[in-house]
Amino acid sequence: MTPAYVRIIQFIVAIGVSLAAGQIGSIFTMPAIPTWYAGLTMPAFSPPSWVFGPVWTVLYILMGIALYLVWSKGWHKNVHVATAIFGAQLILNVVWSFVFFGMQAPFFALIVILFLWVAILMTIVAFDRVSVPAAILLVPYLLWVSFAAYLNYGIYVLNP
């Protein structure tokens, strides 16, 4: 049985890793919002810019909790696979921010977000093999990235 203090540290680290990805992505995002992003023609149903920060923060926390639930199941093959896929999707998450906001390249960002969407789906499947609640916690993330892909596509089409 894992001592309580170790579980608490695992919980904090899991959430911290997810939030760190958001922080890294924001390095590319924040400078572009008042300049490049503000000048884009937006697709229908595009929310105001201030919505993204709180939504992503909640999603990163849910991802961290999901990671903790998987990590807390021990260290066996299914956990190894699930955490590796989780890591890959987290990297793609940061890459999308870099490509979309940093490079200001909506077309290439659209390609990245499609890979990200598949990686999230793969993460959900892998997490489901270890912890059903962990998999369920990632569903809002998949839904939000689906919406983000719609926005990314709309921005690409509307801003040639």
Phi and psi in radians as a Rosetta constraint file:
Dihedral C 1 N 2 CA 2 C 2 CIRCULARHARMONIC -1.352 0.35
Dihedral N 2 CA 2 C 2 N 3 CIRCULARHARMONIC 2.287 0.35
Dihedral C 2 N 3 CA 3 C 3 CIRCULARHARMONIC -1.063 0.35
Dihedral N 3 CA 3 C 3 N 4 CIRCULARHARMONIC 2.656 0.35
Dihedral C 3 N 4 CA 4 C 4 CIRCULARHARMONIC -1.019 0.35
Dihedral N 4 CA 4 C 4 N 5 CIRCULARHARMONIC -0.721 0.35
Dihedral C 4 N 5 CA 5 C 5 CIRCULARHARMONIC -1.130 0.35
Dihedral N 5 CA 5 C 5 N 6 CIRCULARHARMONIC -0.572 0.35
Dihedral C 5 N 6 CA 6 C 6 CIRCULARHARMONIC -1.207 0.35
Dihedral N 6 CA 6 C 6 N 7 CIRCULARHARMONIC -0.722 0.35
Dihedral C 6 N 7 CA 7 C 7 CIRCULARHARMONIC -1.101 0.35
Dihedral N 7 CA 7 C 7 N 8 CIRCULARHARMONIC -0.681 0.35
Dihedral C 7 N 8 CA 8 C 8 CIRCULARHARMONIC -1.127 0.35
Dihedral N 8 CA 8 C 8 N 9 CIRCULARHARMONIC -0.754 0.35
Dihedral C 8 N 9 CA 9 C 9 CIRCULARHARMONIC -1.111 0.35
Dihedral N 9 CA 9 C 9 N 10 CIRCULARHARMONIC -0.753 0.35
Dihedral C 9 N 10 CA 10 C 10 CIRCULARHARMONIC -1.041 0.35
Dihedral N 10 CA 10 C 10 N 11 CIRCULARHARMONIC -0.755 0.35
Dihedral C 10 N 11 CA 11 C 11 CIRCULARHARMONIC -1.054 0.35
Dihedral N 11 CA 11 C 11 N 12 CIRCULARHARMONIC -0.835 0.35
Dihedral C 11 N 12 CA 12 C 12 CIRCULARHARMONIC -1.129 0.35
Dihedral N 12 CA 12 C 12 N 13 CIRCULARHARMONIC -0.747 0.35
Dihedral C 12 N 13 CA 13 C 13 CIRCULARHARMONIC -1.129 0.35
Dihedral N 13 CA 13 C 13 N 14 CIRCULARHARMONIC -0.764 0.35
Dihedral C 13 N 14 CA 14 C 14 CIRCULARHARMONIC -1.062 0.35
Dihedral N 14 CA 14 C 14 N 15 CIRCULARHARMONIC -0.794 0.35
Dihedral C 14 N 15 CA 15 C 15 CIRCULARHARMONIC -1.202 0.35
Dihedral N 15 CA 15 C 15 N 16 CIRCULARHARMONIC -0.683 0.35
Dihedral C 15 N 16 CA 16 C 16 CIRCULARHARMONIC -1.076 0.35
Dihedral N 16 CA 16 C 16 N 17 CIRCULARHARMONIC -0.706 0.35
Dihedral C 16 N 17 CA 17 C 17 CIRCULARHARMONIC -1.076 0.35
Dihedral N 17 CA 17 C 17 N 18 CIRCULARHARMONIC -0.786 0.35
Dihedral C 17 N 18 CA 18 C 18 CIRCULARHARMONIC -1.153 0.35
Dihedral N 18 CA 18 C 18 N 19 CIRCULARHARMONIC -0.794 0.35
Dihedral C 18 N 19 CA 19 C 19 CIRCULARHARMONIC -1.130 0.35
Dihedral N 19 CA 19 C 19 N 20 CIRCULARHARMONIC -0.572 0.35
Dihedral C 19 N 20 CA 20 C 20 CIRCULARHARMONIC -1.099 0.35
Dihedral N 20 CA 20 C 20 N 21 CIRCULARHARMONIC -0.660 0.35
Dihedral C 20 N 21 CA 21 C 21 CIRCULARHARMONIC -1.067 0.35
Dihedral N 21 CA 21 C 21 N 22 CIRCULARHARMONIC -0.732 0.35
Dihedral C 21 N 22 CA 22 C 22 CIRCULARHARMONIC -1.098 0.35
Dihedral N 22 CA 22 C 22 N 23 CIRCULARHARMONIC -0.698 0.35
Dihedral C 22 N 23 CA 23 C 23 CIRCULARHARMONIC -1.136 0.35
Dihedral N 23 CA 23 C 23 N 24 CIRCULARHARMONIC -0.727 0.35
Dihedral C 23 N 24 CA 24 C 24 CIRCULARHARMONIC -1.119 0.35
Dihedral N 24 CA 24 C 24 N 25 CIRCULARHARMONIC -0.784 0.35
Dihedral C 24 N 25 CA 25 C 25 CIRCULARHARMONIC -1.055 0.35
Dihedral N 25 CA 25 C 25 N 26 CIRCULARHARMONIC -0.608 0.35
Dihedral C 25 N 26 CA 26 C 26 CIRCULARHARMONIC -1.208 0.35
Dihedral N 26 CA 26 C 26 N 27 CIRCULARHARMONIC -0.344 0.35
Dihedral C 26 N 27 CA 27 C 27 CIRCULARHARMONIC -1.043 0.35
Dihedral N 27 CA 27 C 27 N 28 CIRCULARHARMONIC -0.645 0.35
Dihedral C 27 N 28 CA 28 C 28 CIRCULARHARMONIC -1.528 0.35
Dihedral N 28 CA 28 C 28 N 29 CIRCULARHARMONIC -0.540 0.35
Dihedral C 28 N 29 CA 29 C 29 CIRCULARHARMONIC -1.337 0.35
Dihedral N 29 CA 29 C 29 N 30 CIRCULARHARMONIC -0.900 0.35
Dihedral C 29 N 30 CA 30 C 30 CIRCULARHARMONIC -0.988 0.35
Dihedral N 30 CA 30 C 30 N 31 CIRCULARHARMONIC -0.803 0.35
Dihedral C 30 N 31 CA 31 C 31 CIRCULARHARMONIC -1.149 0.35
Dihedral N 31 CA 31 C 31 N 32 CIRCULARHARMONIC -0.468 0.35
Dihedral C 31 N 32 CA 32 C 32 CIRCULARHARMONIC -1.473 0.35
Dihedral N 32 CA 32 C 32 N 33 CIRCULARHARMONIC -0.341 0.35
Dihedral C 32 N 33 CA 33 C 33 CIRCULARHARMONIC -1.131 0.35
Dihedral N 33 CA 33 C 33 N 34 CIRCULARHARMONIC -0.896 0.35
Dihedral C 33 N 34 CA 34 C 34 CIRCULARHARMONIC -1.308 0.35
Dihedral N 34 CA 34 C 34 N 35 CIRCULARHARMONIC -0.213 0.35
Dihedral C 34 N 35 CA 35 C 35 CIRCULARHARMONIC -1.892 0.35
Dihedral N 35 CA 35 C 35 N 36 CIRCULARHARMONIC -1.562 0.35
Dihedral C 35 N 36 CA 36 C 36 CIRCULARHARMONIC -1.052 0.35
Dihedral N 36 CA 36 C 36 N 37 CIRCULARHARMONIC -0.917 0.35
Dihedral C 36 N 37 CA 37 C 37 CIRCULARHARMONIC -1.092 0.35
Dihedral N 37 CA 37 C 37 N 38 CIRCULARHARMONIC -0.694 0.35
Dihedral C 37 N 38 CA 38 C 38 CIRCULARHARMONIC -1.105 0.35
Dihedral N 38 CA 38 C 38 N 39 CIRCULARHARMONIC -0.437 0.35
Dihedral C 38 N 39 CA 39 C 39 CIRCULARHARMONIC -1.570 0.35
Dihedral N 39 CA 39 C 39 N 40 CIRCULARHARMONIC -0.019 0.35
Dihedral C 39 N 40 CA 40 C 40 CIRCULARHARMONIC -1.412 0.35
Dihedral N 40 CA 40 C 40 N 41 CIRCULARHARMONIC 2.631 0.35
Dihedral C 40 N 41 CA 41 C 41 CIRCULARHARMONIC -1.417 0.35
Dihedral N 41 CA 41 C 41 N 42 CIRCULARHARMONIC 2.210 0.35
Dihedral C 41 N 42 CA 42 C 42 CIRCULARHARMONIC -1.728 0.35
Dihedral N 42 CA 42 C 42 N 43 CIRCULARHARMONIC 2.588 0.35
Dihedral C 42 N 43 CA 43 C 43 CIRCULARHARMONIC -1.260 0.35
Dihedral N 43 CA 43 C 43 N 44 CIRCULARHARMONIC 2.871 0.35
Dihedral C 43 N 44 CA 44 C 44 CIRCULARHARMONIC -1.005 0.35
Dihedral N 44 CA 44 C 44 N 45 CIRCULARHARMONIC 2.631 0.35
Dihedral C 44 N 45 CA 45 C 45 CIRCULARHARMONIC 1.201 0.35
Dihedral N 45 CA 45 C 45 N 46 CIRCULARHARMONIC 0.298 0.35
Dihedral C 45 N 46 CA 46 C 46 CIRCULARHARMONIC -1.341 0.35
Dihedral N 46 CA 46 C 46 N 47 CIRCULARHARMONIC 2.141 0.35
Dihedral C 46 N 47 CA 47 C 47 CIRCULARHARMONIC -1.312 0.35
Dihedral N 47 CA 47 C 47 N 48 CIRCULARHARMONIC 2.853 0.35
Dihedral C 47 N 48 CA 48 C 48 CIRCULARHARMONIC -1.102 0.35
Dihedral N 48 CA 48 C 48 N 49 CIRCULARHARMONIC 2.659 0.35
Dihedral C 48 N 49 CA 49 C 49 CIRCULARHARMONIC -0.981 0.35
Dihedral N 49 CA 49 C 49 N 50 CIRCULARHARMONIC -0.589 0.35
Dihedral C 49 N 50 CA 50 C 50 CIRCULARHARMONIC -1.175 0.35
Dihedral N 50 CA 50 C 50 N 51 CIRCULARHARMONIC -0.284 0.35
Dihedral C 50 N 51 CA 51 C 51 CIRCULARHARMONIC -1.231 0.35
Dihedral N 51 CA 51 C 51 N 52 CIRCULARHARMONIC -0.581 0.35
Dihedral C 51 N 52 CA 52 C 52 CIRCULARHARMONIC -1.105 0.35
Dihedral N 52 CA 52 C 52 N 53 CIRCULARHARMONIC -0.731 0.35
Dihedral C 52 N 53 CA 53 C 53 CIRCULARHARMONIC -1.018 0.35
Dihedral N 53 CA 53 C 53 N 54 CIRCULARHARMONIC -0.969 0.35
Dihedral C 53 N 54 CA 54 C 54 CIRCULARHARMONIC -1.088 0.35
Dihedral N 54 CA 54 C 54 N 55 CIRCULARHARMONIC -0.696 0.35
Dihedral C 54 N 55 CA 55 C 55 CIRCULARHARMONIC -1.106 0.35
Dihedral N 55 CA 55 C 55 N 56 CIRCULARHARMONIC -0.844 0.35
Dihedral C 55 N 56 CA 56 C 56 CIRCULARHARMONIC -1.112 0.35
Dihedral N 56 CA 56 C 56 N 57 CIRCULARHARMONIC -0.636 0.35
Dihedral C 56 N 57 CA 57 C 57 CIRCULARHARMONIC -1.063 0.35
Dihedral N 57 CA 57 C 57 N 58 CIRCULARHARMONIC -0.817 0.35
Dihedral C 57 N 58 CA 58 C 58 CIRCULARHARMONIC -1.070 0.35
Dihedral N 58 CA 58 C 58 N 59 CIRCULARHARMONIC -0.762 0.35
Dihedral C 58 N 59 CA 59 C 59 CIRCULARHARMONIC -1.111 0.35
Dihedral N 59 CA 59 C 59 N 60 CIRCULARHARMONIC -0.713 0.35
Dihedral C 59 N 60 CA 60 C 60 CIRCULARHARMONIC -1.132 0.35
Dihedral N 60 CA 60 C 60 N 61 CIRCULARHARMONIC -0.655 0.35
Dihedral C 60 N 61 CA 61 C 61 CIRCULARHARMONIC -1.151 0.35
Dihedral N 61 CA 61 C 61 N 62 CIRCULARHARMONIC -0.765 0.35
Dihedral C 61 N 62 CA 62 C 62 CIRCULARHARMONIC -1.070 0.35
Dihedral N 62 CA 62 C 62 N 63 CIRCULARHARMONIC -0.703 0.35
Dihedral C 62 N 63 CA 63 C 63 CIRCULARHARMONIC -1.084 0.35
Dihedral N 63 CA 63 C 63 N 64 CIRCULARHARMONIC -0.726 0.35
Dihedral C 63 N 64 CA 64 C 64 CIRCULARHARMONIC -1.129 0.35
Dihedral N 64 CA 64 C 64 N 65 CIRCULARHARMONIC -0.735 0.35
Dihedral C 64 N 65 CA 65 C 65 CIRCULARHARMONIC -1.097 0.35
Dihedral N 65 CA 65 C 65 N 66 CIRCULARHARMONIC -0.750 0.35
Dihedral C 65 N 66 CA 66 C 66 CIRCULARHARMONIC -1.058 0.35
Dihedral N 66 CA 66 C 66 N 67 CIRCULARHARMONIC -0.785 0.35
Dihedral C 66 N 67 CA 67 C 67 CIRCULARHARMONIC -1.035 0.35
Dihedral N 67 CA 67 C 67 N 68 CIRCULARHARMONIC -0.777 0.35
Dihedral C 67 N 68 CA 68 C 68 CIRCULARHARMONIC -1.041 0.35
Dihedral N 68 CA 68 C 68 N 69 CIRCULARHARMONIC -0.767 0.35
Dihedral C 68 N 69 CA 69 C 69 CIRCULARHARMONIC -1.059 0.35
Dihedral N 69 CA 69 C 69 N 70 CIRCULARHARMONIC -0.644 0.35
Dihedral C 69 N 70 CA 70 C 70 CIRCULARHARMONIC -1.269 0.35
Dihedral N 70 CA 70 C 70 N 71 CIRCULARHARMONIC -0.839 0.35
Dihedral C 70 N 71 CA 71 C 71 CIRCULARHARMONIC -1.027 0.35
Dihedral N 71 CA 71 C 71 N 72 CIRCULARHARMONIC -0.637 0.35
Dihedral C 71 N 72 CA 72 C 72 CIRCULARHARMONIC -1.262 0.35
Dihedral N 72 CA 72 C 72 N 73 CIRCULARHARMONIC -0.102 0.35
Dihedral C 72 N 73 CA 73 C 73 CIRCULARHARMONIC -1.477 0.35
Dihedral N 73 CA 73 C 73 N 74 CIRCULARHARMONIC 0.079 0.35
Dihedral C 73 N 74 CA 74 C 74 CIRCULARHARMONIC 1.821 0.35
Dihedral N 74 CA 74 C 74 N 75 CIRCULARHARMONIC -3.005 0.35
Dihedral C 74 N 75 CA 75 C 75 CIRCULARHARMONIC -2.181 0.35
Dihedral N 75 CA 75 C 75 N 76 CIRCULARHARMONIC 1.455 0.35
Dihedral C 75 N 76 CA 76 C 76 CIRCULARHARMONIC -2.191 0.35
Dihedral N 76 CA 76 C 76 N 77 CIRCULARHARMONIC 3.135 0.35
Dihedral C 76 N 77 CA 77 C 77 CIRCULARHARMONIC -0.933 0.35
Dihedral N 77 CA 77 C 77 N 78 CIRCULARHARMONIC -0.837 0.35
Dihedral C 77 N 78 CA 78 C 78 CIRCULARHARMONIC -1.088 0.35
Dihedral N 78 CA 78 C 78 N 79 CIRCULARHARMONIC -0.614 0.35
Dihedral C 78 N 79 CA 79 C 79 CIRCULARHARMONIC -1.228 0.35
Dihedral N 79 CA 79 C 79 N 80 CIRCULARHARMONIC -0.735 0.35
Dihedral C 79 N 80 CA 80 C 80 CIRCULARHARMONIC -0.994 0.35
Dihedral N 80 CA 80 C 80 N 81 CIRCULARHARMONIC -0.885 0.35
Dihedral C 80 N 81 CA 81 C 81 CIRCULARHARMONIC -1.078 0.35
Dihedral N 81 CA 81 C 81 N 82 CIRCULARHARMONIC -0.836 0.35
Dihedral C 81 N 82 CA 82 C 82 CIRCULARHARMONIC -1.068 0.35
Dihedral N 82 CA 82 C 82 N 83 CIRCULARHARMONIC -0.769 0.35
Dihedral C 82 N 83 CA 83 C 83 CIRCULARHARMONIC -1.233 0.35
Dihedral N 83 CA 83 C 83 N 84 CIRCULARHARMONIC -0.566 0.35
Dihedral C 83 N 84 CA 84 C 84 CIRCULARHARMONIC -1.150 0.35
Dihedral N 84 CA 84 C 84 N 85 CIRCULARHARMONIC -0.773 0.35
Dihedral C 84 N 85 CA 85 C 85 CIRCULARHARMONIC -1.142 0.35
Dihedral N 85 CA 85 C 85 N 86 CIRCULARHARMONIC -0.707 0.35
Dihedral C 85 N 86 CA 86 C 86 CIRCULARHARMONIC -1.001 0.35
Dihedral N 86 CA 86 C 86 N 87 CIRCULARHARMONIC -0.798 0.35
Dihedral C 86 N 87 CA 87 C 87 CIRCULARHARMONIC -1.063 0.35
Dihedral N 87 CA 87 C 87 N 88 CIRCULARHARMONIC -0.711 0.35
Dihedral C 87 N 88 CA 88 C 88 CIRCULARHARMONIC -1.117 0.35
Dihedral N 88 CA 88 C 88 N 89 CIRCULARHARMONIC -0.763 0.35
Dihedral C 88 N 89 CA 89 C 89 CIRCULARHARMONIC -1.185 0.35
Dihedral N 89 CA 89 C 89 N 90 CIRCULARHARMONIC -0.577 0.35
Dihedral C 89 N 90 CA 90 C 90 CIRCULARHARMONIC -1.163 0.35
Dihedral N 90 CA 90 C 90 N 91 CIRCULARHARMONIC -0.675 0.35
Dihedral C 90 N 91 CA 91 C 91 CIRCULARHARMONIC -1.122 0.35
Dihedral N 91 CA 91 C 91 N 92 CIRCULARHARMONIC -0.775 0.35
Dihedral C 91 N 92 CA 92 C 92 CIRCULARHARMONIC -1.073 0.35
Dihedral N 92 CA 92 C 92 N 93 CIRCULARHARMONIC -0.599 0.35
Dihedral C 92 N 93 CA 93 C 93 CIRCULARHARMONIC -1.042 0.35
Dihedral N 93 CA 93 C 93 N 94 CIRCULARHARMONIC -0.818 0.35
Dihedral C 93 N 94 CA 94 C 94 CIRCULARHARMONIC -1.190 0.35
Dihedral N 94 CA 94 C 94 N 95 CIRCULARHARMONIC -0.717 0.35
Dihedral C 94 N 95 CA 95 C 95 CIRCULARHARMONIC -1.051 0.35
Dihedral N 95 CA 95 C 95 N 96 CIRCULARHARMONIC -0.697 0.35
Dihedral C 95 N 96 CA 96 C 96 CIRCULARHARMONIC -1.041 0.35
Dihedral N 96 CA 96 C 96 N 97 CIRCULARHARMONIC -0.798 0.35
Dihedral C 96 N 97 CA 97 C 97 CIRCULARHARMONIC -1.033 0.35
Dihedral N 97 CA 97 C 97 N 98 CIRCULARHARMONIC -0.730 0.35
Dihedral C 97 N 98 CA 98 C 98 CIRCULARHARMONIC -1.112 0.35
Dihedral N 98 CA 98 C 98 N 99 CIRCULARHARMONIC -0.807 0.35
Dihedral C 98 N 99 CA 99 C 99 CIRCULARHARMONIC -1.225 0.35
Dihedral N 99 CA 99 C 99 N 100 CIRCULARHARMONIC -0.807 0.35
Dihedral C 99 N 100 CA 100 C 100 CIRCULARHARMONIC -1.230 0.35
Dihedral N 100 CA 100 C 100 N 101 CIRCULARHARMONIC -0.963 0.35
Dihedral C 100 N 101 CA 101 C 101 CIRCULARHARMONIC -1.550 0.35
Dihedral N 101 CA 101 C 101 N 102 CIRCULARHARMONIC -0.752 0.35
Dihedral C 101 N 102 CA 102 C 102 CIRCULARHARMONIC -1.224 0.35
Dihedral N 102 CA 102 C 102 N 103 CIRCULARHARMONIC -0.877 0.35
Dihedral C 102 N 103 CA 103 C 103 CIRCULARHARMONIC -1.514 0.35
Dihedral N 103 CA 103 C 103 N 104 CIRCULARHARMONIC -0.254 0.35
Dihedral C 103 N 104 CA 104 C 104 CIRCULARHARMONIC 0.955 0.35
Dihedral N 104 CA 104 C 104 N 105 CIRCULARHARMONIC 0.887 0.35
Dihedral C 104 N 105 CA 105 C 105 CIRCULARHARMONIC -2.188 0.35
Dihedral N 105 CA 105 C 105 N 106 CIRCULARHARMONIC 1.401 0.35
Dihedral C 105 N 106 CA 106 C 106 CIRCULARHARMONIC -1.004 0.35
Dihedral N 106 CA 106 C 106 N 107 CIRCULARHARMONIC -0.620 0.35
Dihedral C 106 N 107 CA 107 C 107 CIRCULARHARMONIC -1.109 0.35
Dihedral N 107 CA 107 C 107 N 108 CIRCULARHARMONIC -0.865 0.35
Dihedral C 107 N 108 CA 108 C 108 CIRCULARHARMONIC -1.189 0.35
Dihedral N 108 CA 108 C 108 N 109 CIRCULARHARMONIC -0.573 0.35
Dihedral C 108 N 109 CA 109 C 109 CIRCULARHARMONIC -1.132 0.35
Dihedral N 109 CA 109 C 109 N 110 CIRCULARHARMONIC -0.603 0.35
Dihedral C 109 N 110 CA 110 C 110 CIRCULARHARMONIC -1.093 0.35
Dihedral N 110 CA 110 C 110 N 111 CIRCULARHARMONIC -0.710 0.35
Dihedral C 110 N 111 CA 111 C 111 CIRCULARHARMONIC -1.101 0.35
Dihedral N 111 CA 111 C 111 N 112 CIRCULARHARMONIC -0.786 0.35
Dihedral C 111 N 112 CA 112 C 112 CIRCULARHARMONIC -1.089 0.35
Dihedral N 112 CA 112 C 112 N 113 CIRCULARHARMONIC -0.760 0.35
Dihedral C 112 N 113 CA 113 C 113 CIRCULARHARMONIC -1.181 0.35
Dihedral N 113 CA 113 C 113 N 114 CIRCULARHARMONIC -0.497 0.35
Dihedral C 113 N 114 CA 114 C 114 CIRCULARHARMONIC -1.190 0.35
Dihedral N 114 CA 114 C 114 N 115 CIRCULARHARMONIC -0.727 0.35
Dihedral C 114 N 115 CA 115 C 115 CIRCULARHARMONIC -1.119 0.35
Dihedral N 115 CA 115 C 115 N 116 CIRCULARHARMONIC -0.697 0.35
Dihedral C 115 N 116 CA 116 C 116 CIRCULARHARMONIC -1.052 0.35
Dihedral N 116 CA 116 C 116 N 117 CIRCULARHARMONIC -0.787 0.35
Dihedral C 116 N 117 CA 117 C 117 CIRCULARHARMONIC -1.023 0.35
Dihedral N 117 CA 117 C 117 N 118 CIRCULARHARMONIC -0.798 0.35
Dihedral C 117 N 118 CA 118 C 118 CIRCULARHARMONIC -1.105 0.35
Dihedral N 118 CA 118 C 118 N 119 CIRCULARHARMONIC -0.729 0.35
Dihedral C 118 N 119 CA 119 C 119 CIRCULARHARMONIC -1.124 0.35
Dihedral N 119 CA 119 C 119 N 120 CIRCULARHARMONIC -0.650 0.35
Dihedral C 119 N 120 CA 120 C 120 CIRCULARHARMONIC -1.144 0.35
Dihedral N 120 CA 120 C 120 N 121 CIRCULARHARMONIC -0.771 0.35
Dihedral C 120 N 121 CA 121 C 121 CIRCULARHARMONIC -1.052 0.35
Dihedral N 121 CA 121 C 121 N 122 CIRCULARHARMONIC -0.746 0.35
Dihedral C 121 N 122 CA 122 C 122 CIRCULARHARMONIC -1.101 0.35
Dihedral N 122 CA 122 C 122 N 123 CIRCULARHARMONIC -0.655 0.35
Dihedral C 122 N 123 CA 123 C 123 CIRCULARHARMONIC -1.128 0.35
Dihedral N 123 CA 123 C 123 N 124 CIRCULARHARMONIC -0.759 0.35
Dihedral C 123 N 124 CA 124 C 124 CIRCULARHARMONIC -1.041 0.35
Dihedral N 124 CA 124 C 124 N 125 CIRCULARHARMONIC -0.792 0.35
Dihedral C 124 N 125 CA 125 C 125 CIRCULARHARMONIC -1.093 0.35
Dihedral N 125 CA 125 C 125 N 126 CIRCULARHARMONIC -0.788 0.35
Dihedral C 125 N 126 CA 126 C 126 CIRCULARHARMONIC -1.155 0.35
Dihedral N 126 CA 126 C 126 N 127 CIRCULARHARMONIC -0.710 0.35
Dihedral C 126 N 127 CA 127 C 127 CIRCULARHARMONIC -1.147 0.35
Dihedral N 127 CA 127 C 127 N 128 CIRCULARHARMONIC -0.637 0.35
Dihedral C 127 N 128 CA 128 C 128 CIRCULARHARMONIC -1.052 0.35
Dihedral N 128 CA 128 C 128 N 129 CIRCULARHARMONIC -0.546 0.35
Dihedral C 128 N 129 CA 129 C 129 CIRCULARHARMONIC -1.233 0.35
Dihedral N 129 CA 129 C 129 N 130 CIRCULARHARMONIC -0.338 0.35
Dihedral C 129 N 130 CA 130 C 130 CIRCULARHARMONIC -1.888 0.35
Dihedral N 130 CA 130 C 130 N 131 CIRCULARHARMONIC -0.765 0.35
Dihedral C 130 N 131 CA 131 C 131 CIRCULARHARMONIC -2.673 0.35
Dihedral N 131 CA 131 C 131 N 132 CIRCULARHARMONIC 1.961 0.35
Dihedral C 131 N 132 CA 132 C 132 CIRCULARHARMONIC -1.066 0.35
Dihedral N 132 CA 132 C 132 N 133 CIRCULARHARMONIC -0.779 0.35
Dihedral C 132 N 133 CA 133 C 133 CIRCULARHARMONIC -1.015 0.35
Dihedral N 133 CA 133 C 133 N 134 CIRCULARHARMONIC -0.640 0.35
Dihedral C 133 N 134 CA 134 C 134 CIRCULARHARMONIC -1.097 0.35
Dihedral N 134 CA 134 C 134 N 135 CIRCULARHARMONIC -0.743 0.35
Dihedral C 134 N 135 CA 135 C 135 CIRCULARHARMONIC -1.103 0.35
Dihedral N 135 CA 135 C 135 N 136 CIRCULARHARMONIC -0.744 0.35
Dihedral C 135 N 136 CA 136 C 136 CIRCULARHARMONIC -1.109 0.35
Dihedral N 136 CA 136 C 136 N 137 CIRCULARHARMONIC -0.647 0.35
Dihedral C 136 N 137 CA 137 C 137 CIRCULARHARMONIC -1.109 0.35
Dihedral N 137 CA 137 C 137 N 138 CIRCULARHARMONIC -0.349 0.35
Dihedral C 137 N 138 CA 138 C 138 CIRCULARHARMONIC -1.566 0.35
Dihedral N 138 CA 138 C 138 N 139 CIRCULARHARMONIC -0.165 0.35
Dihedral C 138 N 139 CA 139 C 139 CIRCULARHARMONIC -1.070 0.35
Dihedral N 139 CA 139 C 139 N 140 CIRCULARHARMONIC -0.776 0.35
Dihedral C 139 N 140 CA 140 C 140 CIRCULARHARMONIC -1.027 0.35
Dihedral N 140 CA 140 C 140 N 141 CIRCULARHARMONIC -0.614 0.35
Dihedral C 140 N 141 CA 141 C 141 CIRCULARHARMONIC -1.088 0.35
Dihedral N 141 CA 141 C 141 N 142 CIRCULARHARMONIC -0.805 0.35
Dihedral C 141 N 142 CA 142 C 142 CIRCULARHARMONIC -1.081 0.35
Dihedral N 142 CA 142 C 142 N 143 CIRCULARHARMONIC -0.731 0.35
Dihedral C 142 N 143 CA 143 C 143 CIRCULARHARMONIC -1.132 0.35
Dihedral N 143 CA 143 C 143 N 144 CIRCULARHARMONIC -0.748 0.35
Dihedral C 143 N 144 CA 144 C 144 CIRCULARHARMONIC -1.159 0.35
Dihedral N 144 CA 144 C 144 N 145 CIRCULARHARMONIC -0.705 0.35
Dihedral C 144 N 145 CA 145 C 145 CIRCULARHARMONIC -1.190 0.35
Dihedral N 145 CA 145 C 145 N 146 CIRCULARHARMONIC -0.547 0.35
Dihedral C 145 N 146 CA 146 C 146 CIRCULARHARMONIC -1.076 0.35
Dihedral N 146 CA 146 C 146 N 147 CIRCULARHARMONIC -0.788 0.35
Dihedral C 146 N 147 CA 147 C 147 CIRCULARHARMONIC -1.129 0.35
Dihedral N 147 CA 147 C 147 N 148 CIRCULARHARMONIC -0.724 0.35
Dihedral C 147 N 148 CA 148 C 148 CIRCULARHARMONIC -1.105 0.35
Dihedral N 148 CA 148 C 148 N 149 CIRCULARHARMONIC -0.625 0.35
Dihedral C 148 N 149 CA 149 C 149 CIRCULARHARMONIC -1.135 0.35
Dihedral N 149 CA 149 C 149 N 150 CIRCULARHARMONIC -0.712 0.35
Dihedral C 149 N 150 CA 150 C 150 CIRCULARHARMONIC -1.032 0.35
Dihedral N 150 CA 150 C 150 N 151 CIRCULARHARMONIC -0.818 0.35
Dihedral C 150 N 151 CA 151 C 151 CIRCULARHARMONIC -1.099 0.35
Dihedral N 151 CA 151 C 151 N 152 CIRCULARHARMONIC -0.774 0.35
Dihedral C 151 N 152 CA 152 C 152 CIRCULARHARMONIC -1.035 0.35
Dihedral N 152 CA 152 C 152 N 153 CIRCULARHARMONIC -0.807 0.35
Dihedral C 152 N 153 CA 153 C 153 CIRCULARHARMONIC -1.073 0.35
Dihedral N 153 CA 153 C 153 N 154 CIRCULARHARMONIC -0.801 0.35
Dihedral C 153 N 154 CA 154 C 154 CIRCULARHARMONIC -1.054 0.35
Dihedral N 154 CA 154 C 154 N 155 CIRCULARHARMONIC -0.727 0.35
Dihedral C 154 N 155 CA 155 C 155 CIRCULARHARMONIC -1.136 0.35
Dihedral N 155 CA 155 C 155 N 156 CIRCULARHARMONIC -0.710 0.35
Dihedral C 155 N 156 CA 156 C 156 CIRCULARHARMONIC -1.060 0.35
Dihedral N 156 CA 156 C 156 N 157 CIRCULARHARMONIC -0.790 0.35
Dihedral C 156 N 157 CA 157 C 157 CIRCULARHARMONIC -1.229 0.35
Dihedral N 157 CA 157 C 157 N 158 CIRCULARHARMONIC -0.711 0.35
Dihedral C 157 N 158 CA 158 C 158 CIRCULARHARMONIC -1.421 0.35
Dihedral N 158 CA 158 C 158 N 159 CIRCULARHARMONIC -0.212 0.35
Dihedral C 158 N 159 CA 159 C 159 CIRCULARHARMONIC -2.275 0.35
Dihedral N 159 CA 159 C 159 N 160 CIRCULARHARMONIC 1.272 0.35
